Amino acid sequence: MGHVSDGTIALKSHTDEVAAYYAHAPRGPLFPPVTPAEVENAERAIGRRLPELLRRVYTEVANGGFGPDRGLASLTDGSRVPGHLTD
Protein backbone atom coordinates (compact mmCIF):
# COMPACT_ATOMS: atom_id res chain seq x y z
CA MET A 1 0.00 0.00 0.00
CA GLY A 2 1.36 3.42 -0.84
CA HIS A 3 0.24 7.00 -0.60
CA VAL A 4 -0.20 9.00 -3.80
CA SER A 5 0.62 12.71 -4.00
CA ASP A 6 -3.06 13.67 -3.97
CA GLY A 7 -3.52 12.04 -0.56
CA THR A 8 -5.25 8.88 -1.75
CA ILE A 9 -3.97 5.41 -0.97
CA ALA A 10 -2.94 3.11 -3.80
CA LEU A 11 -3.57 -0.56 -3.09
CA LYS A 12 -1.41 -3.15 -4.80
CA SER A 13 -3.38 -5.80 -6.67
CA HIS A 14 -2.86 -9.37 -5.48
CA THR A 15 -4.81 -11.04 -8.26
CA ASP A 16 -2.40 -13.97 -8.64
CA GLU A 17 -2.45 -14.74 -4.93
CA VAL A 18 -6.25 -14.61 -4.72
CA ALA A 19 -6.64 -16.79 -7.83
CA ALA A 20 -4.17 -19.33 -6.43
CA TYR A 21 -6.01 -19.40 -3.11
CA TYR A 22 -9.34 -20.16 -4.80
CA ALA A 23 -7.96 -22.45 -7.54
CA HIS A 24 -9.01 -25.61 -5.72
CA ALA A 25 -12.06 -24.25 -3.90
CA PRO A 26 -15.13 -26.49 -3.89
CA ARG A 27 -16.75 -24.23 -6.50
CA GLY A 28 -13.77 -24.45 -8.82
CA PRO A 29 -11.47 -21.73 -10.14
CA LEU A 30 -12.40 -18.06 -10.24
CA PHE A 31 -14.04 -16.56 -13.29
CA PRO A 32 -11.61 -14.30 -15.17
CA PRO A 33 -11.82 -10.58 -14.29
CA VAL A 34 -13.96 -8.33 -16.48
CA THR A 35 -12.94 -5.16 -18.27
CA PRO A 36 -13.84 -1.68 -17.01
CA ALA A 37 -16.23 -1.39 -19.98
CA GLU A 38 -18.07 -4.54 -18.82
CA VAL A 39 -18.40 -3.06 -15.33
CA GLU A 40 -19.82 0.13 -16.86
CA ASN A 41 -22.35 -1.93 -18.89
CA ALA A 42 -23.49 -3.66 -15.70
CA GLU A 43 -23.73 -0.32 -13.88
CA ARG A 44 -25.95 1.06 -16.67
CA ALA A 45 -28.15 -2.03 -16.40
CA ILE A 46 -28.60 -1.62 -12.63
CA GLY A 47 -28.83 2.16 -12.79
CA ARG A 48 -25.99 3.07 -10.42
CA ARG A 49 -22.22 3.03 -10.08
CA LEU A 50 -20.66 0.27 -8.01
CA PRO A 51 -18.39 1.21 -5.09
CA GLU A 52 -14.76 1.60 -6.17
CA LEU A 53 -13.56 -1.40 -4.13
CA LEU A 54 -16.16 -3.64 -5.75
CA ARG A 55 -15.19 -2.33 -9.20
CA ARG A 56 -11.58 -3.32 -8.41
CA VAL A 57 -12.66 -6.79 -7.26
CA TYR A 58 -14.45 -7.38 -10.57
CA THR A 59 -11.64 -5.97 -12.76
CA GLU A 60 -8.59 -7.19 -10.81
CA VAL A 61 -9.63 -10.37 -8.99
CA ALA A 62 -12.57 -12.17 -10.62
CA ASN A 63 -15.98 -11.80 -12.22
CA GLY A 64 -17.79 -13.10 -9.16
CA GLY A 65 -18.01 -16.71 -8.10
CA PHE A 66 -16.44 -16.33 -4.66
CA GLY A 67 -17.37 -14.89 -1.31
CA PRO A 68 -19.98 -15.59 1.35
CA ASP A 69 -23.05 -17.72 0.71
CA ARG A 70 -23.06 -18.42 -3.03
CA GLY A 71 -20.55 -15.67 -3.71
CA LEU A 72 -20.61 -12.48 -5.72
CA ALA A 73 -22.77 -12.63 -8.82
CA SER A 74 -21.04 -12.40 -12.16
CA LEU A 75 -21.46 -9.14 -14.09
CA THR A 76 -21.58 -10.88 -17.47
CA ASP A 77 -23.49 -13.77 -18.99
CA GLY A 78 -21.94 -17.20 -18.96
CA SER A 79 -20.23 -17.13 -15.55
CA ARG A 80 -22.44 -18.65 -12.89
CA VAL A 81 -21.61 -20.57 -9.75
CA PRO A 82 -23.44 -23.91 -9.44
CA GLY A 83 -26.68 -23.20 -7.60
CA HIS A 84 -26.89 -19.58 -8.74
CA LEU A 85 -30.09 -19.84 -10.73
CA THR A 86 -30.94 -16.15 -10.89
CA ASP A 87 -29.06 -12.88 -11.13
Sequence and secondary structure as in RCSB ss.txt:
>XXXX:A:sequence
MGHVSDGTIALKSHTDEVAAYYAHAPRGPLFPPVTPAEVENAERAIGRRLPELLRRVYTEVANGGFGPDRGLASL
TDGSRVPGHLTD
>XXXX:A:secstr
 EE TTS EE    HHHHHHHHTTSTT S      HHHHHHHHHHHTS   HHHHHIIIII SS  SSTT    S
STT   TT    
